[in-house]
Amino acid sequence: MKLGNLDLGNRLIVAPMADVSDAPFRKIAKKYGAGLTFTPMVSAKGIIDNEFHALRILAFARDEKPIGVQLLGNNPEYLAGAVHELQRYKPDVIDINCGCPVEKVTKHNLGAQLLDDPIHMGKLIEAMVDAAGDIPISVKLRLGKSDGKINILETAKVAEESGAAAIIVHARTRNTKYKDDPNWDWLLKVKEQVKIPVIGNGSLFTPKDIKEMIERTKVDGVMIARGALGNPFIFNRYRELVENGSDSGEPSIEEIEEVAIMHSRLIAKEYPEAVAVIKARKNIIWYFKHLDGIHKFASTIMRTKNIEGEIKMIHEHVEKLKQNFYPKDDRELINQKFKERVLFWLNE
Ligand SMILES: Cc1cc2nc3c(=O)[nH]c(=O)nc-3n(C[C@H](O)[C@H](O)[C@H](O)COP(=O)(O)O)c2cc1C
């Protein structure tokens, strides 16, 4: 799939995810076959103001390329300034977030709030495109504000006319919760509406889901968020499904163990230990979420104080799994809980 002049080699894109799609996460996804990864959303103003937090989020290593940086902004000057600043880092794509429904974002007229004013949204995209030189600009959209206010055909067209190289469509409205299914039918309508590449997003959890979305909606590429948590295997499995006609299925427990440890060590390299322990925890739990004993394992790993302790816990947990130590979990219930709230083991 091509974004501007950039050829991704495949159609699989890792979604921007706040507090999740950091360098360790992206490196593992890439190793397992993702064609493009994204940083979490980063404030355009934060970049201009040289805020440490913003610069930390957008930092990436050269061997992570191709990579996209996602910006959050609502002011054409700030967005253009941030894009100009980003030229130094040479990301392969720069995206504008027009989909985040979280109140602390929308109340500042950012994220999904931009969907309410397509004309202003168009001005923001134009400002970014003008500042970007040959870096392609993508726009991450939702269907609209609510079921009664779906305006994706309009926003998609505005994005195209404003110079965007691609659009990413999360097939939910701003008001649709994760527990409700996305409406993929809109993706097909969007494909008929614009000529630029359309990337479909929403509830892709298995290689079969990816294949089905591409076949049903004709999207050029797919973006995966929750389906990649503790599951970089989804990228390779999709490639195998396409190449061999069959899915190799869930990885072995030894492979999960190996990748969970590799991921934890990358996190340990990236952050000070106190931060790394917390970041590794949630990723480790995600790797084992579909296996028995997950709640027991989650509460044990919560108590560990360092990465080596966490790795020891992984080994012990895997041994217990091999010995069928745990009673059978209600798989469907856990899966449902995870889809609704990715930190499914925490009390609300
Ligand atoms: C933990 C988490 C963080 C997210 N952060 C962002 C973000 O920074 N920017 C963004 O555009 N979307 C963000 N999203 C939304 C995803 O990119 C994606 O659009 C959404 O989860 C639907 O895809 P999925 O069904 O594959 O999860 C986030 C989602 C999750 C689960």
The ligand as a MOL file (V3000), in Angstrom:
LIG
                    3D

  0  0  0     0  0            999 V3000
M  V30 BEGIN CTAB
M  V30 COUNTS 31 33 0 0 0
M  V30 BEGIN ATOM
M  V30 1 C -5.0180 2.3450 24.8720 0
M  V30 2 C -5.5070 3.0980 23.6640 0
M  V30 3 C -4.9780 4.3440 23.3560 0
M  V30 4 C -5.4110 5.0460 22.2280 0
M  V30 5 N -4.8150 6.2260 21.8990 0
M  V30 6 C -5.0980 6.8230 20.7130 0
M  V30 7 C -4.3460 7.9360 20.2270 0
M  V30 8 O -3.3760 8.4010 20.8550 0
M  V30 9 N -4.7230 8.4750 19.0350 0
M  V30 10 C -5.7610 7.9760 18.2890 0
M  V30 11 O -6.0500 8.4790 17.2070 0
M  V30 12 N -6.4680 6.9160 18.7190 0
M  V30 13 C -6.1430 6.3220 19.8870 0
M  V30 14 N -6.8160 5.1870 20.2580 0
M  V30 15 C -7.8530 4.6340 19.3660 0
M  V30 16 C -7.2370 3.6030 18.4170 0
M  V30 17 O -6.2180 4.1620 17.6340 0
M  V30 18 C -8.3110 2.9830 17.5020 0
M  V30 19 O -8.8250 3.9590 16.6450 0
M  V30 20 C -9.4600 2.3530 18.2640 0
M  V30 21 O -9.0240 1.6500 19.4130 0
M  V30 22 C -10.2420 1.3790 17.3780 0
M  V30 23 O -9.3860 0.3670 16.9140 0
M  V30 24 P -9.4520 -1.1320 17.5310 0
M  V30 25 O -10.8850 -1.5620 17.4190 0
M  V30 26 O -8.4930 -1.8940 16.6900 0
M  V30 27 O -9.0650 -1.0370 18.9830 0
M  V30 28 C -6.4270 4.4920 21.4080 0
M  V30 29 C -6.9620 3.2350 21.7250 0
M  V30 30 C -6.5120 2.5340 22.8200 0
M  V30 31 C -7.0900 1.1690 23.1100 0
M  V30 END ATOM
M  V30 BEGIN BOND
M  V30 1 1 1 2
M  V30 2 1 2 3
M  V30 3 2 2 30
M  V30 4 2 3 4
M  V30 5 1 4 5
M  V30 6 1 4 28
M  V30 7 2 5 6
M  V30 8 1 6 7
M  V30 9 1 6 13
M  V30 10 2 7 8
M  V30 11 1 7 9
M  V30 12 1 9 10
M  V30 13 2 10 11
M  V30 14 1 10 12
M  V30 15 2 12 13
M  V30 16 1 13 14
M  V30 17 1 14 15
M  V30 18 1 14 28
M  V30 19 1 15 16
M  V30 20 1 16 17
M  V30 21 1 16 18
M  V30 22 1 18 19
M  V30 23 1 18 20
M  V30 24 1 20 21
M  V30 25 1 20 22
M  V30 26 1 22 23
M  V30 27 1 23 24
M  V30 28 2 24 25
M  V30 29 1 24 26
M  V30 30 1 24 27
M  V30 31 2 28 29
M  V30 32 1 29 30
M  V30 33 1 30 31
M  V30 END BOND
M  V30 END CTAB
M  END
